[in-house]
Amino acid sequence: MVDITIQQFKTEFDALEEVYRQELTDVINNYFVKSAMPMNFNKSIVFSIALDKIYNDLLSFVKEDPAARGRGKIATESSGFKAVRYYRYVQSIIEVVGDIENHPYIISQVRHVSEVAKVNTGVDINPLAQIGTCFIIDHGVNTVIGERCIIGNNFHVMQDVVLGANGRNKCDPNDRHPKIGNNVTIFGGAKILGNIHIGDNCVIGANCIVTNDVPANSNVSIVNQLQITKIKDNANPKIFGIIPKDGSELLIAGDSMDGLCAEMVKYDESIIKEHDLVSCEIIDQDSKSIRLKVNILSDEYSKFSLRLFSEINNIDIIIKECLAYNYIKKKEIKL
């Protein structure tokens, strides 16, 4: 976090405020015909709402992004903060107009402004998304925030992030996008899909695909240490990943998984030895997954491997040092 005093920031913001006022003036004059605006439209209130939110967004940006070096001017020139500003401009218009669904002209024009901002910044924020104060987009290229998203305060998002629907036929069209709590950070490449809830104080790691609720105070990341070290003769079974579930259960996702047996083993100088402090039991199984109940009486979690095998089909797969057991212990969510 960059050290900057409020007085220093206010001085610089006062100098930048005219830039933001001119941008908002251009948006209103170029995209909204005065005669088509509702009677309650008040430009002064629009400016007040927009500038107040931009002040907090910029303050968070210069504090949190080292590349800004504590300077609002540097942040202002970034494409990420430009995308935030244009979102604030159209949202302020929507807030003043109110009851937006009964104003198709306003909806059409705020979408038009958002499309222009998308072309200029590479960031696609639907103008009807609801985003709290202190909103930071760092880099941001290819990031998409869907129409029905509801996002809390202190939201920090990186590039190539998608907050979108989970398939056209799987969700309510009026409530199809994620709900994000306060103090949430989402790193590059992550995809948060469907009408799910991400709790307060969560961190979503790079390249995660999240389709289920995430409780507050959780870290979500990909276990990329998965290593298949031995396959005999038949390579049909495929392991896609290990997903810790409630309690001490594991879901092993893959293909051609039916017919496999499972056991916990300890790797010792290339010799697989059974270990009575760790055991597992298959509780559900089909071609796409195996669900295991794991019993752990040892603290040496990372030293254990998982063996999937079929003596009939001469299949023997070792998933070395099954790190997912650490994640069950810590109650963190790992994909």
SULQUIGI-V625893 format. One record per residue. N is the residue number from 1. NEAR is the number of other ideal C-beta (glycine too) atoms within 10 Angstrom. Layout:
[[N/NEAR] [N/NEAR]]
This chain:
[[1/9] [2/14] [3/7] [4/17] [5/9] [6/9] [7/8] [8/14] [9/18] [10/11] [11/11] [12/19] [13/19] [14/9] [15/10] [16/16] [17/14] [18/9] [19/13] [20/20] [21/13] [22/10] [23/17] [24/23] [25/13] [26/11] [27/23] [28/19] [29/11] [30/11] [31/16] [32/18] [33/9] [34/9] [35/4] [36/11] [37/19] [38/13] [39/5] [40/10] [41/18] [42/12] [43/17] [44/8] [45/14] [46/22] [47/19] [48/13] [49/18] [50/25] [51/16] [52/13] [53/23] [54/26] [55/18] [56/16] [57/23] [58/24] [59/19] [60/20] [61/27] [62/27] [63/17] [64/17] [65/22] [66/10] [67/12] [68/22] [69/12] [70/18] [71/16] [72/23] [73/13] [74/15] [75/26] [76/21] [77/11] [78/19] [79/17] [80/24] [81/26] [82/19] [83/25] [84/27] [85/22] [86/24] [87/27] [88/23] [89/29] [90/26] [91/21] [92/23] [93/27] [94/20] [95/14] [96/21] [97/20] [98/12] [99/10] [100/15] [101/8] [102/10] [103/18] [104/9] [105/13] [106/24] [107/16] [108/10] [109/22] [110/26] [111/15] [112/15] [113/20] [114/22] [115/12] [116/14] [117/24] [118/16] [119/9] [120/12] [121/22] [122/17] [123/26] [124/19] [125/28] [126/21] [127/23] [128/18] [129/18] [130/14] [131/22] [132/16] [133/16] [134/21] [135/27] [136/23] [137/28] [138/20] [139/19] [140/25] [141/15] [142/14] [143/25] [144/16] [145/26] [146/19] [147/17] [148/21] [149/21] [150/15] [151/22] [152/20] [153/16] [154/20] [155/23] [156/19] [157/28] [158/21] [159/19] [160/19] [161/25] [162/19] [163/26] [164/21] [165/20] [166/19] [167/11] [168/8] [169/5] [170/12] [171/17] [172/9] [173/9] [174/8] [175/12] [176/20] [177/24] [178/28] [179/19] [180/27] [181/22] [182/17] [183/18] [184/23] [185/19] [186/27] [187/20] [188/18] [189/17] [190/24] [191/19] [192/28] [193/21] [194/18] [195/17] [196/17] [197/14] [198/24] [199/18] [200/16] [201/14] [202/22] [203/18] [204/27] [205/20] [206/16] [207/15] [208/21] [209/15] [210/23] [211/14] [212/12] [213/15] [214/23] [215/13] [216/14] [217/14] [218/17] [219/16] [220/22] [221/18] [222/16] [223/16] [224/12] [225/11] [226/16] [227/13] [228/14] [229/12] [230/12] [231/16] [232/12] [233/9] [234/13] [235/11] [236/11] [237/22] [238/13] [239/19] [240/13] [241/15] [242/23] [243/19] [244/23] [245/12] [246/6] [247/8] [248/15] [249/16] [250/21] [251/15] [252/24] [253/15] [254/18] [255/13] [256/15] [257/21] [258/13] [259/12] [260/19] [261/14] [262/20] [263/18] [264/21] [265/18] [266/16] [267/16] [268/10] [269/5] [270/7] [271/8] [272/15] [273/9] [274/11] [275/18] [276/8] [277/13] [278/23] [279/15] [280/21] [281/11] [282/14] [283/10] [284/11] [285/17] [286/9] [287/12] [288/13] [289/16] [290/26] [291/16] [292/23] [293/15] [294/22] [295/12] [296/17] [297/9] [298/13] [299/9] [300/12] [301/19] [302/12] [303/15] [304/23] [305/20] [306/25] [307/20] [308/21] [309/17] [310/16] [311/8] [312/8] [313/15] [314/10] [315/20] [316/16] [317/22] [318/19] [319/21] [320/16] [321/18] [322/27] [323/18] [324/22] [325/24] [326/15] [327/20] [328/19] [329/13] [330/12] [331/10] [332/14] [333/21] [334/20] [335/21]]
